[in-house]
């Protein structure tokens, strides 16, 4: 069974200028470390159980977090946070919305979805509601209309609740009316 995933587009690490790219005495490049020690340096991992980046409070409240693993309250695995990639075997709507919320906090407005058709479709919908650009899924005309209606409904509710201000920024949280699908 292949994992579903959302990969975040983030700014690449700053590259040193040519003048500053020389290593100091005794330092080894990542390539040398891979050759000498047989493994790549750890990247995108959350040390000592801390998130590898921001995680919305409502996500932390909904799941039990152990290191980079997030679990449902009954102990079933929900998703794994790798920093710039979040993976899950679940197709649960709340899991998808939670992953998208994390992606929204960390990404530069773009994500790539991979996995089952259902996961990619629901992740596309949640991410577009959150204002993210999505690669890895091509929505049907029906899905595009579903999104347009959801965005219009959200804007109408926001205007009714606060007619003097513009609609608030989109939030992919579970309050969008979607009911969770079992994993």
C-alpha positions as CSV (number, residue, x, y, z in Angstrom):
1,X,0.0,0.0,0.0
2,X,1.5,3.3,-1.1
3,X,1.2,6.3,1.2
4,X,-0.7,9.4,0.2
5,X,1.3,12.6,0.6
6,X,1.4,16.3,0.4
7,X,4.7,17.8,-0.5
8,X,5.2,21.5,0.4
9,X,6.9,24.0,-1.8
10,X,9.2,26.0,0.4
11,X,12.1,28.3,-0.3
12,X,15.3,26.4,-0.9
13,X,18.1,26.9,1.6
14,X,20.3,29.9,0.8
15,X,23.2,28.9,-1.3
16,X,26.6,30.3,-0.2
17,X,28.2,32.7,-2.5
18,X,31.2,31.4,-4.5
19,X,33.5,33.4,-2.2
20,X,32.0,31.8,0.9
21,X,31.5,28.3,-0.4
22,X,34.9,27.0,0.7
23,X,34.8,24.7,3.6
24,X,36.8,25.5,6.7
25,X,39.6,23.1,7.7
26,X,38.1,19.8,9.0
27,X,34.6,20.4,7.6
28,X,33.2,17.9,5.1
29,X,30.7,18.5,2.4
30,X,27.4,16.6,2.4
31,X,28.7,14.5,-0.5
32,X,31.8,13.5,1.5
33,X,29.7,12.6,4.5
34,X,27.5,10.4,2.3
35,X,30.5,8.6,0.8
36,X,32.4,8.2,4.1
37,X,29.4,7.4,6.4
38,X,26.9,5.9,4.0
39,X,24.0,8.2,4.9
40,X,22.7,11.6,4.0
41,X,22.5,14.2,6.7
42,X,19.1,14.4,8.4
43,X,16.8,17.0,6.8
44,X,13.2,17.9,7.2
45,X,12.9,15.9,10.5
46,X,11.5,17.1,13.7
47,X,14.1,16.6,16.4
48,X,13.0,15.4,19.8
49,X,9.3,15.4,19.0
50,X,9.0,19.0,17.9
51,X,7.1,19.7,14.7
52,X,9.4,20.3,11.7
53,X,7.5,23.6,11.3
54,X,4.3,25.3,12.4
55,X,1.3,23.1,13.2
56,X,-2.1,24.8,13.9
57,X,-3.3,24.5,17.5
58,X,-6.6,22.8,16.4
59,X,-4.5,20.0,14.7
60,X,-2.4,19.5,17.8
61,X,-5.6,19.3,19.9
62,X,-7.2,16.8,17.6
63,X,-4.4,14.3,17.5
64,X,-1.8,12.7,19.8
65,X,1.7,13.6,18.7
66,X,4.7,11.3,19.3
67,X,7.8,12.6,17.7
68,X,6.8,13.2,14.1
69,X,3.8,10.8,14.2
70,X,0.3,12.0,14.7
71,X,-2.3,9.5,16.0
72,X,-6.1,9.5,16.5
73,X,-7.2,9.4,20.1
74,X,-7.8,5.6,19.8
75,X,-4.2,5.1,18.9
76,X,-4.6,4.5,15.1
77,X,-1.9,6.3,13.0
78,X,-3.2,9.4,11.3
79,X,-0.2,10.9,9.5
80,X,3.6,11.4,9.6
81,X,5.2,14.8,9.5
82,X,8.5,14.8,7.6
83,X,8.9,18.6,7.5
84,X,8.5,19.4,3.8
85,X,6.4,16.3,3.2
86,X,3.5,14.8,5.2
87,X,2.4,11.3,4.5
88,X,-0.7,9.2,5.5
89,X,-2.3,5.9,4.6
90,X,-5.7,7.4,5.6
91,X,-8.3,9.0,3.4
92,X,-10.1,10.5,6.4
93,X,-11.4,14.0,5.6
94,X,-10.2,15.4,8.9
95,X,-6.7,14.0,8.3
96,X,-6.6,15.6,4.8
97,X,-7.8,18.9,6.2
98,X,-5.2,18.7,9.0
99,X,-2.4,18.0,6.6
100,X,-3.6,20.9,4.3
101,X,-3.7,23.2,7.3
102,X,-0.1,22.3,8.2
103,X,0.9,22.8,4.5
104,X,-0.8,26.2,4.5
105,X,1.3,27.3,7.5
106,X,4.6,26.1,6.0
107,X,4.5,26.3,2.3
108,X,4.9,29.2,-0.1
109,X,1.4,28.8,-1.4
110,X,2.1,25.6,-3.5
111,X,1.8,21.9,-2.8
112,X,2.0,18.7,-4.7
113,X,-0.4,15.9,-3.9
114,X,0.3,12.2,-4.5
115,X,-1.5,9.0,-3.7
116,X,-5.0,7.6,-4.3
117,X,-7.4,9.3,-6.6
118,X,-9.8,10.0,-3.6
119,X,-7.0,11.5,-1.5
120,X,-5.7,13.7,-4.3
121,X,-9.2,14.9,-5.1
122,X,-10.1,15.8,-1.5
123,X,-6.6,17.3,-0.8
124,X,-7.0,19.4,-3.9
125,X,-10.4,20.6,-2.7
126,X,-9.2,21.4,0.8
127,X,-6.0,23.1,-0.4
128,X,-7.8,25.2,-3.0
129,X,-10.3,26.3,-0.2
130,X,-7.2,27.3,1.8
131,X,-5.9,29.4,-1.1
132,X,-3.0,27.0,-2.1
133,X,-2.0,26.2,-5.6
134,X,-2.1,22.4,-6.1
135,X,0.0,20.2,-8.4
136,X,-0.6,16.5,-9.0
137,X,-4.4,16.6,-9.5
138,X,-6.5,17.8,-12.4
139,X,-10.0,18.5,-11.2
140,X,-13.1,17.7,-13.3
141,X,-15.5,20.5,-14.3
142,X,-17.9,19.2,-11.5
143,X,-15.1,19.5,-8.9
144,X,-14.3,23.0,-10.1
145,X,-17.9,24.0,-9.8
146,X,-18.1,22.4,-6.3
147,X,-15.1,24.5,-5.3
148,X,-16.6,27.7,-6.8
149,X,-19.9,27.1,-4.8
150,X,-18.0,26.4,-1.6
151,X,-15.9,29.6,-2.0
152,X,-19.1,31.7,-2.8
153,X,-20.9,30.2,0.2
154,X,-18.0,31.0,2.4
155,X,-17.8,34.6,1.1
156,X,-21.6,35.1,1.6
157,X,-21.5,33.8,5.2
158,X,-18.5,36.1,5.9
159,X,-20.3,39.1,4.5
160,X,-23.5,38.3,6.4
161,X,-21.6,37.9,9.7
162,X,-19.5,41.0,9.1
163,X,-20.9,43.2,6.4
164,X,-18.5,46.1,6.9
165,X,-15.3,44.0,6.3
166,X,-14.0,41.9,3.5
167,X,-14.3,38.1,3.7
168,X,-11.7,36.5,6.0
169,X,-8.8,34.4,4.6
170,X,-9.8,30.8,3.9
171,X,-9.2,28.2,6.6
172,X,-9.1,24.5,5.7
173,X,-10.2,23.4,9.1
174,X,-13.0,20.9,9.6
175,X,-15.7,23.6,9.8
176,X,-16.2,23.6,6.1
177,X,-19.1,21.2,6.3
178,X,-17.3,18.0,5.1
179,X,-17.9,15.0,7.2
180,X,-15.0,12.7,8.0
181,X,-14.6,9.6,5.8
182,X,-13.3,6.5,7.6
183,X,-9.8,5.5,6.9
